[in-house]
Amino acid sequence: MNKWLKFIKKILNFRYTQPLFILISFVILSSATVFYFENETNDQFSDIVDAVWWSIITFSTTGYGDKVPTTLAGKIIAIITVLFGLGVVSFISGTIASIFVDRNFKLRSGIMTYQNLKDHIVICGWKDGIKDLIKEIVYVCEKIDSSKVVLISNLQPEEVLNLQSETDLESLKFIKGDYYSEDTLKRANVVKAKKVIVLADKLESGTPSEVDSKTVMTVLAIKSISKEIFVCAEILDQKYVPHLKHAMCDEIMHTRDYNKMMIANASATDGISHILYDLLSYDGSKSVLSTLDIPNRYIKKSFKDLKTSLETNKVILLGLLENTGTSNKMRVEAVKEAQKTADISDLVHNLKSVRKLEPNHSVLLPEDSYEIKKYSKAIVLMKRDF
């Protein structure tokens, strides 16, 4: 019952409900009065259905001429109906035009709210080369196009329009505002997002410390909305990693360290940068580094059992990604498992081990006897299907 009351209240509060009621009321009144004056003297108005038909046709200024009032009162009602109809048609045309203009203005200005969007990617912040970054996201993510990407930034709308001028990004959604603000994040409907990516945005912050502080603030704001939102954050300084972990960030990208380690390894190993590029790139590469879901029947089985089943001429098993999913979900499930023992000392030990759990922890080339844990995925190198 409450649902129906809320639905009716929502309909009544809709800004176009009142004009619609006025329109319906006028048609009913016009039909009833013309029927009252014309019914006895005019065969064209033999029943109320004829009167309703005449009222609608006259009101819409179509005027087929198949039914014409003959009495003075009927003619006066006809004049009023035509004049009222002209006004309403003008009102409806103006309203429809204003809806499209208002929507277009909100889209261009970044003040739109996307409450019905779900399974989308939210990008918080701005960085050089973001056009290519968003294109790569759209290319790599299955079932994601630019209409499923929301960019939150304090950029001027003109700069975003330059992005949207690209063919692949014409449906990109933009929200202008502080991405570390809960109100702004809610406008992007982050609760229903597939993933939220927080960039190390240098647009408004000068030093790396300011950039990373804002990143931590953003993760805290997102997790305060819902702990089940998967958040991937880019960090510049390693000293902020503990703060991100405390904020329950699910995945941390050390972009500066990646560059440093790649250059260092390139000095010791030939072609390492080319190898890493081919592993991560989807552009023309014949193989790709990825993760696969592990069937439940292999949980608590050995790594060798999974390798024997999974490896083919198209797939090579490299390791396991443990504690996958959001940090909150992983810890809640781990606590449930830890509490299944009746021994107090075991319980304390299990709970301490939960605190040490690292979300999305990779185990590369484990021993064949290594036991596959719950909430693990397979890290694989696989051939691409072009």
Secondary structure, 3 states (H helix, E strand, C coil): CHHHHHHHHHHHHCCCHHHHHHHHHHHHHHHHHHHHHHCCCCHHHCCHHHHHHHHHHHHCCCCCCCCCCCCHHHHHHHHHHHHHHHHHHHHHHHHHHHHHHHHHHHHHHCCCCCCCCCCCEEEECCCCCHHHHHHHHHHHCCCCCHHHEEEEECCCHHHHHHHHCCHHHCCCEEEECCCCCHHHHHHCCHHHCCEEEECCCCCCCCCHHHHHHHHHHHHHHHHHHCCCCCEEEEECCHHHHHHHHHCCCCEEEEHHHHHHHHHHHHHHCCCHHHHHHHHHCCCCCCEEEEEEECCHHHCCCEHHHHHHHHCCCCEEEEEEEECCCCHHHHHHHHHHHHCCCCCHHHHHHHHHHHHCCCCCEEEECCCCCCECCCCCEEEEEEECCC
